Amino acid sequence: MAYVSSKSELQEAIRKKEKNITVTGSLAKKLKPLAKTNKLNKSNNPTTQAALVGSLSLAGIGTAVAITLIVTVGLVVIIAILKDYNVTLKNGDQEVVLERN
């Protein structure tokens, strides 16, 4: 299990395909809206920022929040999270737990 609190640590954990990743701190607060989404349909993976914003908006995440997520974390990381991980909240939504499928 990997514990991360920065964008670079999260990117590294995803690159290493960690089975479980616990995100803490301010990064967890930014990723919290992803817990509302379901896994992306692999046949319909968004590959552009506009497509990802649209997918997140359909999942109930506002456009401004979706854009902030993309700017903060990055398109590739968000797509990897949504495609490969189940996202849940832990400790009263202070942590975001990513569990690899």
N, C-alpha and C positions, 0 to 999 in steps of 0.2 A: 504494500500500500504506500502510495506517495502522498505527502502533505505539501501543498503549494500555496503560496500567497502572492505570487507575482506572475505577470504575463509570461516572462521567459521561463519560469519554472513550470508553468502549465504547458507551454509549447514543448518543452523537453519531455515531460511526462507523457504527453500524447504521442510524441515522436517515438518514444520507447514502448508505446502500446501498453502502458501500465494497466493492470486489471482493475484496480480501484484507485481513484484519485480523490482526495479530500481538499477542497479549495476553502481557504479561510481569509479573513480580513476583508478589506475593501473590494478585492477581486470577487469574493463570494457574493457580496451585495450586488455587484454588476451582473453576475451570471445568474442570479436568482430567477429572473424571468424565464430562463430556459427550462426551469422545472415545470412550466405550464405546457410545454410542447411535447408532442409525441415524436418518436423517431421519424426521421424523414424517409419517405418512400425512396428506396435506392434507385428506382427507375426514373425518378423525377428530382434528382439532386440539383439544387440551385448552384450555378457556377459563377454567377455575377452578384454584385452587391444588390442590385435592384431585385433580382429574383429571390435572394435571401430575405430582404426586407419584406417582400410580398408574402413569402412563406411564413415568416414570423408574425406578420400582421394577421394572416388567416388563422394562426394558432392562438390569437388573443393577445399578442404583444403589440403595443402601439408602435407606430412608425418611428417616432422619436427615440423610443427605447431601443428598437432594433438597430437604428443607425448608430446610436451610442455604443451598443455592444460591438458592432462591426469595427468602429473606430478604435475602441479600447482594446479589444482582444484580437481582432483580425478575422477576415473572411474564412481562411483555411482552417483556423482553430475551431470556429463555431460550427462549420460544416462537419469537421471531424467529430466534435462532441455530439452533435445531433444524429450523425450517421452511425457512430460506433458505441455510444454510451447511453445508459439510462441515467437521467438526471433527477436527483431527489434532494430535498432539504433536510437538514439535520440540526439538532440543538436549537430548536426554536428559530429556524431559518438563518442562523449565524454561519452555517457551513453549507456548502454545496457538495454533494457526493456524486461522483461519476463512476458508474459501474459498467465495465466493458461487457458487451454482449458476447 
